[in-house]
Amino acid sequence: MGAMPAKKETAADAAWVLYVLRCADGTLYTGIATDLGRRLEQHNGERPGGARYTRGRRPVELAFSEPHPDRSAASIAEAGLKRLSRAAKEARIGRSQA
């Protein structure tokens, strides 16, 4: 009997990341992703994809990121962050960089 083939990792197996981008016009964009590097490239137009919101506000830079164990946890955290005022978001981003 041969060895079992390695399990192929899927998006469901990957950890999720909550992220905030600072756009060229100073606005903030919040999202979740499994591959933050790829998603940032998409938002900056280096790869196909990316949100319509960021297309006219390039370049964007990563201002904040926070890992979550699954999509549900990341989505709940995203919703909570989106409910904050801009001042509260800036305070949270600032605290995370310390």
N, C-alpha and C positions, 0 to 999 in steps of 0.2 A: 504494500500500500504506500502510495506517494504522500508527500507532505501536503497539507492543505494550502491552497494559494492564499496569499496575503489578502486581507479584506481591503477592498477599494474604499478609500475615504470619500464621503459625499459631503455636500454642504450641510446636511443634517448632523453630521458627526463633528463638524468644525465649531470652534468657539466663535461667538459673535462679539462684535465691537460696536459700541456707541461712539459716534464721533461728531465733532463740531468743526466746520470749516469757516475760516474768515475769508470772505470774498474781497476782490479788488476794490469794490465800492464801500467796504466797511461793514456790510451786512453779514449775518451769521446764518449758516445752513446746518441743520442737524439731520443725521441719518444713522443707519445701522448697516453693517456689512460683515462678511466672513473673511474677506481678503482686503484689508484696508489699503495696502499699497496699490492694488489693482483699481480699487474704487477711486482713489485720489487721482490716478492717471486718467480714469474715465472723466472725472469732473473737470480736469484740466485739458481735455480734448486730445490727450496722447493715445487714447484707445477709444473705440466705439462705446457708446453708452454715456452714462452720466445724466444728472437731472437737468431738465430744461431750465430750472431756476439758475443754475450755475453757468450755463452756456454763455450768457451775456455778461457775466461778472468775473471772468477769468483775468488773471490767474487766481486760484484759490490756494490757501495754505491750511494745514492742519493746526487747529488751535487747541484741541482737546480730544482725548480718546480714553475709553474705559472698557475693559473686557467684561463680558458676561457669559455665563455657561451655556445659554441656549437662546434661541430666537425670541422666545416668550419674554425672558428676563430683559433682553435688550430692547424689545418693543415697549415694555412697561416703563423702562428707564427713559427711553426716547420721548414717550408721551409726557412723562413728568417734567423732563427738561424743556420741552416745547411750551408747557404751560407757564414757565417762569417768565418774569419780565426780562427785558434786555439787561438791565442793571444786575439782576440776580444771576443771569447766565454769565455775564462778564465776571462777577464775583466767583462763581463756581469754576470758571476757566482759570482765573488767576490763582485760586487756591490749589488747583491741580498741578500747576507749574512750579510750585514752591518746593 
